[in-house]
Amino acid sequence: MKWYLDAVEPSGDATIAYWTSLDWLGLSLSWHNVTRYTVGRAPDERSSLRGVPAPMIADGHIAWRSEPLGLETIHEPSAAPVTRTLFDGESGRIVWECLAPTARARIDRDGVSTAGTGYVERLTMTVPPSALPIDELRWGRFISDDAAVGVTWIDWRGALPSRWVVADGAVHTDATVRDDGLDCAAGRLALGAPRTLHDRSVGRMLRGIGALARVATGIPLSWHETKWCCRAAFTSTTRALSQGWVIHEVVRFT
């Protein structure tokens, strides 16, 4: 199981956090990570293998606390969650829960609080990485500055091409996803100039974390992840225009 939580401040500074629980190849462990992306500075990343509880959903918000990372987060969703089974086959299942498509977010790191718009999802996966029917994954989320409008997309390319776009609380499977945005029945999203957050080999990154090295040997070094942050504009079918921040990525598995 993997939780993903993020927040982007009005300045464009971003925080991305993960909580992951893994049972594979005889290993049972949890790993959590937070990276602070300050405009004009190198990323500040922290990871820990110490056991901490997963994020909690209660009283209309999602909260998480990690003492090893000096981190506390709280997301107050402004849109209903969306759940989809992305894959269900002999090798296992992938269930995606978009728990906060749009949210007001507050991040407290080492006692310093920042606020912005944010997003939360939870992915439960029993498919071994080697059995993923994907050559390329494109994922992203747009949240308007007032946290009233959100668009999230997952685009699988390869042996089992599939696409899910969540906008206006509905799931659109007939959307078109491009490098510079997307089109769906709810409207058009246009991405601005991207700022690279990171560009790295997934396998090499995981092999650098001692307890994950054994698992990471099953992940080819050719698997590559690039993540960006940018401004964007969403024009709905009613011609209403919303501007906000996007975090998006491309993961290549070949």
C-alpha positions in Angstrom: 0.0 0.0 0.0 1.2 3.5 -0.9 0.0 6.8 0.3 0.9 9.9 -1.7 0.3 13.4 -0.2 1.4 16.8 -1.7 1.0 20.5 -1.2 1.9 23.5 -3.4 2.2 26.9 -1.9 1.2 30.1 -3.8 5.0 30.7 -4.4 5.3 27.4 -6.2 7.3 25.8 -3.4 6.1 22.2 -3.1 6.1 19.3 -0.6 5.6 15.7 -1.5 5.3 12.9 1.0 4.9 9.1 0.8 4.0 6.4 3.3 4.5 2.9 2.0 3.8 -0.6 3.5 5.5 -3.4 1.7 5.1 -7.2 2.0 7.1 -8.9 -0.8 9.9 -11.5 -1.2 9.6 -12.4 2.5 10.0 -8.8 3.6 7.5 -6.8 5.6 8.4 -3.2 6.2 7.2 0.4 6.0 9.0 3.3 4.4 8.2 6.9 4.5 9.6 9.9 2.7 9.2 13.7 2.4 10.8 16.1 -0.1 10.7 19.8 0.0 11.1 21.5 -3.4 11.9 25.2 -2.9 12.1 27.3 -6.0 15.7 28.0 -6.9 17.1 25.5 -4.4 18.1 21.8 -4.5 15.4 19.4 -3.2 15.6 18.6 0.5 14.7 14.9 1.0 14.3 12.8 4.1 13.5 9.1 4.4 12.9 6.7 7.3 12.2 3.0 7.8 11.0 3.5 11.4 7.5 2.4 11.9 4.9 5.2 12.0 1.2 4.9 11.5 -0.3 5.5 8.1 -2.2 8.7 7.5 -5.6 8.9 9.2 -9.0 9.9 7.7 -11.2 11.4 10.5 -13.5 14.4 11.1 -13.5 15.4 7.4 -9.8 15.7 7.0 -6.7 13.6 6.4 -3.8 13.9 8.8 -0.4 12.3 9.1 2.5 12.6 11.6 6.0 11.3 11.3 8.4 12.1 14.1 11.4 10.7 12.3 10.8 13.1 9.4 9.8 16.0 11.7 6.6 16.2 9.7 2.9 16.8 10.3 0.4 17.2 7.5 -3.3 18.0 7.3 -5.5 18.0 4.2 -9.1 19.3 4.2 -10.7 17.9 1.1 -13.1 20.1 -0.9 -14.2 17.4 -3.3 -15.6 13.9 -2.8 -13.2 10.9 -3.0 -13.1 8.6 -6.1 -12.2 4.9 -6.1 -11.4 2.8 -9.1 -10.0 -0.7 -9.7 -7.3 0.0 -12.3 -6.3 -3.7 -12.9 -7.8 -7.0 -11.9 -6.1 -10.1 -13.2 -4.5 -13.4 -12.4 -1.3 -11.7 -11.2 -3.2 -9.4 -8.7 -5.1 -6.1 -8.4 -4.4 -2.4 -8.4 -7.0 -0.3 -6.5 -6.7 3.5 -6.7 -8.4 5.8 -4.2 -8.3 9.5 -4.9 -9.1 10.5 -1.4 -8.6 14.2 -1.8 -8.8 15.3 -5.4 -8.6 18.9 -4.2 -7.8 20.1 -0.7 -6.6 22.9 1.5 -3.3 21.7 2.9 -1.1 22.6 5.8 2.4 21.2 6.2 4.4 21.5 9.5 8.1 20.6 9.0 10.5 21.0 11.9 8.0 23.4 13.5 7.7 25.6 10.4 4.2 25.7 8.9 3.3 26.4 5.3 0.0 26.2 3.5 -1.4 25.8 0.0 -3.5 23.5 -2.1 -3.0 19.8 -1.9 -3.9 16.3 -3.0 -4.0 12.8 -1.4 -4.3 9.3 -2.9 -3.9 5.8 -1.7 -2.8 2.9 -4.0 -3.2 -0.8 -3.0 -1.3 -3.1 -5.3 -0.8 -6.9 -5.3 0.6 -7.1 -8.8 4.4 -7.8 -8.8 6.3 -5.0 -10.6 7.4 -7.4 -13.3 3.8 -8.1 -14.2 2.7 -4.5 -14.7 1.1 -4.2 -18.2 2.6 -0.8 -18.7 5.4 0.6 -20.8 4.8 4.2 -19.7 2.7 5.8 -17.0 1.6 9.4 -17.0 0.0 10.8 -13.9 -0.9 14.3 -12.8 -3.1 16.5 -10.7 -4.4 20.1 -11.2 -5.9 22.1 -8.3 -7.2 25.6 -8.8 -5.9 28.3 -6.5 -9.2 28.4 -4.6 -9.2 24.6 -4.3 -12.6 24.5 -5.9 -11.7 22.8 -9.2 -9.5 19.7 -9.6 -8.4 17.4 -12.4 -6.5 14.2 -11.9 -5.3 11.8 -14.6 -3.7 8.4 -15.0 -2.6 7.4 -18.5 -1.2 3.9 -19.1 0.6 3.2 -22.4 1.7 -0.3 -23.4 0.2 -3.7 -23.7 -3.0 -2.6 -21.8 -3.5 1.0 -22.7 -6.0 2.6 -20.3 -6.9 6.2 -19.2 -8.8 7.7 -16.3 -9.4 11.4 -15.9 -11.3 12.7 -12.8 -12.9 16.1 -13.3 -16.0 17.6 -11.8 -16.4 14.5 -9.6 -16.8 12.2 -12.7 -14.4 9.7 -14.2 -13.8 10.2 -17.9 -12.2 7.3 -19.8 -12.4 8.8 -23.3 -10.0 11.7 -22.6 -6.9 12.7 -24.6 -3.7 13.1 -22.6 -0.8 15.1 -24.1 2.5 16.4 -23.0 1.1 19.9 -22.7 -2.3 19.1 -21.2 -5.5 17.1 -21.7 -9.0 17.2 -23.1 -12.0 15.5 -21.6 -15.8 15.9 -21.6 -15.5 18.4 -18.7 -13.1 20.7 -20.4 -9.5 21.4 -21.4 -6.4 21.6 -19.2 -3.4 23.6 -20.6 0.0 23.2 -18.8 2.4 26.0 -18.5 6.2 25.9 -18.6 7.4 23.0 -16.4 9.9 23.1 -13.6 11.6 19.7 -13.0 11.3 18.5 -9.5 13.3 15.3 -10.0 14.6 13.1 -12.9 15.9 9.7 -11.7 16.2 6.0 -12.1 13.6 4.3 -9.9 15.7 1.2 -9.3 18.8 3.2 -8.4 16.9 5.4 -6.0 15.4 2.4 -4.1 18.7 0.5 -4.1 20.2 3.4 -2.1 17.8 2.7 0.8 19.4 -0.2 2.7 16.4 -2.2 3.7 14.8 -1.8 0.2 17.9 -3.0 -1.7 16.7 -6.6 -1.9 13.3 -5.6 -3.3 14.9 -3.1 -5.6 16.9 -5.8 -7.4 13.6 -6.8 -9.1 13.2 -3.3 -10.5 15.3 -2.6 -13.6 17.6 0.4 -13.6 16.0 1.4 -16.9 12.8 2.3 -15.0 12.9 6.1 -15.0 10.7 8.8 -13.3 10.5 12.5 -14.1 8.3 14.7 -12.1 7.4 18.4 -12.8 5.5 21.3 -11.2 3.9 24.1 -13.3 1.1 26.6 -13.5 -1.9 25.5 -15.6 -5.3 26.7 -16.7 -8.5 24.6 -16.9 -11.3 25.8 -19.2 -14.6 24.0 -18.5 -17.2 23.3 -21.1 -19.1 26.3 -19.7 -16.1 28.5 -20.6 -15.3 29.1 -17.0 -11.5 29.5 -16.5 -9.6 28.3 -13.4 -5.9 28.7 -12.8 -3.7 26.7 -10.4 -0.8 24.4 -9.8 0.0 21.1 -11.4 2.3 18.3 -10.3 2.7 15.6 -12.9 5.1 12.8 -13.9 6.1 10.3 -16.5 7.4 6.9 -15.4 9.0 4.8 -18.2 9.2 1.0 -17.6 11.2 0.2 -20.7 
